[in-house]
Structure formats: structure tokens, C-alpha cells
Amino acid sequence: MTKPTDAHIEIIKVNQGERNITNYLLAVKEPLEITIGDDVKKNRNQRNILVIVLTPRHDFKLAIGFLFTEGIIENKNCIN
């Protein structure tokens, strides 16, 4: 399932004392943490590489691309 990248909310705009309810479009953001180690699930030799806030979508591909361009992995087959 693809995560939403935007959200609609209602806001009240006030202009020269006049109040109007209108819809507003917000970008959805969430943190992505990249951690590497021998066994991340058991906290063995774990090292936090990066925390970034981004619009959710294709997070796994972004992480692989980052690790590759930084020279941490040689190719996508290095990921379990």
C-alpha cells in the first residue's frame, strides 16, 4: 500500500476581520532512519547512518541508493 504524500485540512482564513473556511493542501512528511549492523534486530554492532525527513514513498529504494552512493554497499544484493 502506498502511503499518502499529501493531506487536505480545513483552515479558517481571516482577512480584514472576515473569516472564511477553506481547504488547504499539506505535504505529509515523516522521518526515515538508516541503521546498519551485523544484526540490527538484536542490536549487534549497530550504527545509525542517517535520519532524514521526507515525503513517504519509495523509502527502501531511497535508502539503497543512499548507501550505494556513499560507498557503504556495492550493490542492492548486499541488503537482506
C-alpha positions as CSV (number, residue, x, y, z in Angstrom):
1,M,0.0,0.0,0.0
2,T,1.4,3.4,-1.0
3,K,1.5,6.0,1.8
4,P,-0.2,9.3,1.1
5,T,2.1,12.2,0.2
6,D,-0.4,14.9,0.9
7,A,-3.4,15.7,3.2
8,H,-6.3,18.1,3.0
9,I,-7.3,20.1,6.0
10,E,-9.8,22.8,6.7
11,I,-8.5,26.2,7.9
12,I,-10.0,29.5,8.8
13,K,-8.6,32.4,6.9
14,V,-9.1,35.8,8.5
15,N,-8.8,38.8,6.2
16,Q,-9.7,42.3,7.5
17,G,-11.9,40.7,10.1
18,E,-13.8,38.5,7.7
19,R,-13.5,34.7,8.4
20,N,-13.6,32.2,5.7
21,I,-13.3,28.4,5.9
22,T,-11.2,26.9,3.1
23,N,-9.4,23.7,2.3
24,Y,-5.6,23.6,2.5
25,L,-3.2,21.0,1.0
26,L,-0.3,19.9,3.2
27,A,2.7,17.8,2.3
28,V,3.0,14.7,4.5
29,K,6.5,14.3,6.0
30,E,7.9,11.5,8.1
31,P,11.4,10.6,9.4
32,L,13.5,7.8,7.8
33,E,16.3,6.3,9.8
34,I,19.0,4.2,8.1
35,T,20.8,1.9,10.6
36,I,23.4,-0.7,9.6
37,G,24.9,-3.6,11.7
38,D,25.6,-7.3,11.9
39,D,22.1,-7.9,13.3
40,V,20.0,-4.8,13.6
41,K,17.0,-6.6,15.1
42,K,19.2,-7.8,18.0
43,N,21.2,-4.5,18.3
44,R,24.5,-6.1,17.4
45,N,27.2,-3.8,16.2
46,Q,24.6,-1.3,15.2
47,R,25.4,2.1,13.7
48,N,23.0,4.9,12.8
49,I,23.9,6.3,9.4
50,L,21.3,8.9,8.7
51,V,18.0,10.3,9.8
52,I,16.1,12.4,7.2
53,V,12.6,13.8,7.0
54,L,10.9,13.2,3.6
55,T,7.7,12.7,1.8
56,P,6.9,9.0,2.2
57,R,7.2,6.9,-0.9
58,H,9.9,4.5,-2.2
59,D,11.7,4.8,1.2
60,F,13.5,1.4,0.7
61,K,14.8,2.5,-2.8
62,L,16.0,5.8,-1.4
63,A,17.9,4.1,1.4
64,I,19.6,1.6,-1.0
65,G,20.5,4.5,-3.3
66,F,22.0,6.5,-0.4
67,L,24.0,3.5,0.9
68,F,25.3,2.8,-2.6
69,T,26.3,6.4,-3.4
70,E,28.1,6.7,-0.1
71,G,30.1,3.5,-0.8
72,I,28.6,1.6,2.1
73,I,27.2,-1.2,-0.1
74,E,28.4,-2.4,-3.5
75,N,25.0,-3.2,-5.0
76,K,21.4,-3.8,-4.0
77,N,22.1,-7.5,-3.3
78,C,24.0,-6.6,-0.2
79,I,20.7,-5.9,1.6
80,N,18.9,-8.7,3.4
